[in-house]
Amino acid sequence: MHLETYISDLLYRYECVTIPEFGSFITQRVSATINDATNTFFAPKKVISFNGQIKKNDGLLAHYIADIEKISFEVANQRIANHVKVIKSSLEQGKTLNFKNIGDIVFNNEGKILFQPSYKLNYLTDSFGLSQCEATLINRETYKTQVETIEQVIPITLSTEKRQSKSYFKYAAVALIALTLGGFGASKHYVNQVEAHNQLAQQKATQQLETKIQQATFSLNSLPAITLNVTKQTGSYHIVAGAFRVEENCDKKVRQLKMAGFSARKIGTNNYGLHQVVYASFENREDALIALQSVKKTHNRNAWLLVKEVD
């Protein structure tokens, strides 16, 4: 079983993918960065970590494997359990396990899991099509020296008499300076073209993601209720139930969720004008992930975690 392949697929869409009775791979978004030593720009990405405390089966991985391999949910769970036994045995023997495009896992001297993430893939769909970009360092002192040299050869005088009688010297000097700096202007124009191309690719990827969010709606009439320990509906971590074009449908979904026992609410519209409804909001990321697992297992496997500041 190529377990790492299925986990890798799910990391594009979910912030937490759990291997039952072993642990969870968790992603966190980080902003774009620049390496000052190499003048290299890196696009925003998802950083992967491993949490051995979150290992309760939420059904996400098993459901995905069952759909791909055309097997039952029970058989998929059994295959995962067998694979976990092999993983634990290898770790106890001191071997390093490589999860392709995810990272390496090994036991330390104290028998605790150490995880080294891999950065070969960027699991952030917002950065689709964006690659690292290396900029050429501009030595501004060089241009300053060249201009000073030109001024020594062709002095630029600013007196009234000189401007009237020998203005052609001034224009000649300006023309030489413009030609010297022309290469810099062309370089800047190329960089602007690259930035425009990257921005268009990012907008296209974002639109594809928002379309999937709009389609993630479902019925709650026949589903059992669970209780989420939410004392105050604030925070930046939200469990999303759906997004709606018509606000009346949004209000109807909030009422249905509240009747089902959730502390549902609206958190405003997204970039495409869709009204978003959430099960609950959390101040703490770990609490949000635990609640998300419960919602996925009991109510909606397509629920997902949104990180957003809400007034």
QUIBELLIN-V526749 format. One record per backbone hydrogen bond with DSSP energy under -0.5 kcal/mol. CO is the residue of the C=O (numbers start at 1). NH is the residue of the N-H. Records with the same first field share a line. If there is no record, write none. Layout:
BEGIN
CO: NH / NH
END
This chain:
BEGIN
1: 3
2: 5 / 6
3: 7
4: 8
5: 9
6: 10
7: 11
8: 12
9: 12
10: 13 / 14
15: 27
17: 25
18: 20
19: 22 / 23
23: 19
24: 26 / 51
25: 17
26: 49
28: 47
30: 45
33: 42
34: 36
35: 39 / 40
39: 135
40: 35
41: 133
42: 33
45: 30 / 47
47: 28
49: 26
50: 52
51: 24 / 54
53: 55
55: 21
59: 63
60: 64
61: 65
62: 66
63: 67
64: 68
65: 69
66: 70 / 71
72: 76
73: 77
74: 78
75: 79
76: 80
77: 81
78: 82
79: 83
80: 84
81: 85
82: 86
83: 87
84: 88
85: 89
86: 90
87: 91
88: 92
89: 93
90: 95
91: 94
95: 97
97: 99 / 105
98: 100
99: 102 / 103
102: 118
103: 99
104: 116
105: 97
106: 114
108: 111
112: 108
114: 106
115: 117
116: 104
121: 123
123: 125
124: 127
125: 128
127: 130
129: 131
133: 41 / 135
137: 139
138: 140
139: 142 / 143
140: 144
141: 145
142: 146
143: 147
144: 148
145: 149
146: 150
147: 151
148: 152
149: 153
150: 154
153: 155
155: 157
159: 163
160: 164
161: 165
162: 166
166: 169 / 170
167: 171
168: 172
169: 173
170: 174
171: 175
172: 176
173: 177
174: 178
175: 179
176: 180
177: 181
178: 182
179: 183
181: 185
182: 186
183: 187
184: 188
185: 189
186: 190
187: 191
188: 192
189: 193
190: 194
191: 195
192: 196
193: 197
194: 198
195: 199
196: 200
197: 201
198: 202
199: 203
200: 204
201: 205
202: 206
203: 207
204: 208
205: 209
206: 210
207: 211
208: 212
209: 213
210: 214
211: 215
212: 216
213: 216 / 243
215: 217
220: 223
226: 228
228: 230
229: 231
232: 234
236: 238 / 308
237: 282
238: 240 / 306
239: 279
240: 304
242: 277
244: 275
246: 250
247: 251
248: 252
249: 253
250: 254
251: 255
252: 256
253: 257
254: 258
255: 259
256: 260
257: 262
258: 261
262: 264
265: 278
268: 276
270: 273
274: 270
275: 244
276: 267
277: 241 / 242
278: 265
280: 239
282: 237
284: 288
285: 289
286: 290
287: 291
288: 292
289: 293
290: 294
291: 295
292: 296
293: 297
294: 298
295: 299 / 300
300: 303
304: 240 / 306
306: 238 / 308
END
